[in-house]
Amino acid sequence: MESKPITNTDNIINSRDLLTRINWLKQALNYRFSEEYSRELKALNAFERNIEPVASSSTYEPGADLIRDNYIEEYKEAMEKPDMAEDSKAAFSPVDFNGVIYWLRH
């Protein structure tokens, strides 16, 4: 089953979805070449390499959110709801995704 494409226009990218998509693209490219898949894989691999220096396996692998810079304030406001008060103290680190800043939530 094909996973959903991930681009730097998405407001929120979950790290599990990112890893799933990278693995799916690698498998798909093993069966047949696609210029579109190849470009996407190259971009996602670069994004993943940019995440590694600011992430620990305890924040990245379990499914951390990556929030697009122009969406971060809305995301933080949603976190300030009473049922999410504990999570609102989360730290964020900037990560470049092909010229667009995403914030990795720790």
C-alpha positions in Angstrom: 0.0 0.0 0.0 1.4 3.4 -1.0 2.1 5.8 1.8 1.1 9.5 1.4 3.7 11.7 -0.2 5.5 14.1 2.1 6.4 17.6 0.9 7.6 20.8 2.5 4.1 22.3 2.1 2.7 20.0 4.9 1.9 21.8 8.1 2.7 18.8 10.3 4.9 15.8 9.5 5.1 13.0 12.0 8.6 11.4 12.1 7.0 7.9 11.9 5.3 8.9 8.7 8.6 10.3 7.4 10.5 7.1 8.1 7.6 5.0 6.7 7.6 7.0 3.5 11.4 6.8 3.0 11.2 3.0 3.4 8.3 2.8 1.0 10.1 4.9 -1.6 13.2 2.7 -1.3 11.2 -0.4 -1.9 9.2 1.1 -4.7 12.4 2.2 -6.5 13.8 -1.4 -6.1 10.9 -2.6 -8.4 10.8 0.2 -10.9 12.5 3.5 -11.5 10.4 6.7 -11.1 11.9 10.1 -11.5 9.2 11.5 -9.2 9.9 8.9 -6.4 13.6 9.4 -6.8 13.3 13.2 -6.3 11.1 12.8 -3.3 13.4 10.2 -1.7 16.4 12.5 -2.3 14.6 15.4 -0.6 13.3 13.2 2.3 16.8 11.7 2.9 18.3 15.3 3.1 15.5 16.3 5.5 16.2 13.2 7.7 20.0 14.1 7.7 19.1 17.6 8.9 16.9 16.1 11.7 19.5 13.8 13.1 21.8 16.4 14.7 18.9 18.0 16.7 17.0 14.9 17.6 17.6 12.0 20.0 16.2 8.6 19.3 13.8 9.1 22.2 12.2 12.1 20.5 12.5 11.2 16.8 11.8 7.5 16.5 8.6 7.3 18.6 6.8 9.7 16.4 7.7 13.3 17.1 5.9 16.1 15.2 7.7 18.4 12.8 5.8 21.6 12.4 6.1 24.0 9.5 7.4 27.4 10.6 4.3 29.4 9.4 2.1 26.9 11.3 4.0 26.8 14.7 1.9 29.5 16.5 -1.4 27.7 15.7 0.2 24.4 16.8 1.3 26.0 20.1 -2.1 27.5 20.7 -3.7 24.1 20.2 -1.2 22.7 22.8 -2.3 25.3 25.3 -5.8 23.8 25.7 -6.3 22.4 29.3 -6.1 18.8 28.2 -2.7 19.4 26.6 -1.2 21.7 29.3 1.6 19.4 30.2 2.7 19.1 26.5 2.8 22.9 26.1 6.2 23.0 27.8 7.7 21.0 24.9 11.0 22.3 23.4 11.4 22.8 19.6 14.4 22.7 17.4 14.6 24.1 13.9 15.2 21.8 10.9 15.6 22.7 7.2 13.4 20.9 4.7 14.5 22.0 1.3 14.5 25.7 2.2 11.5 25.6 4.6 12.0 25.6 8.4 10.2 22.9 10.4 10.3 22.7 14.2 11.0 19.3 15.7 9.0 18.9 18.9 10.9 17.2 21.7 
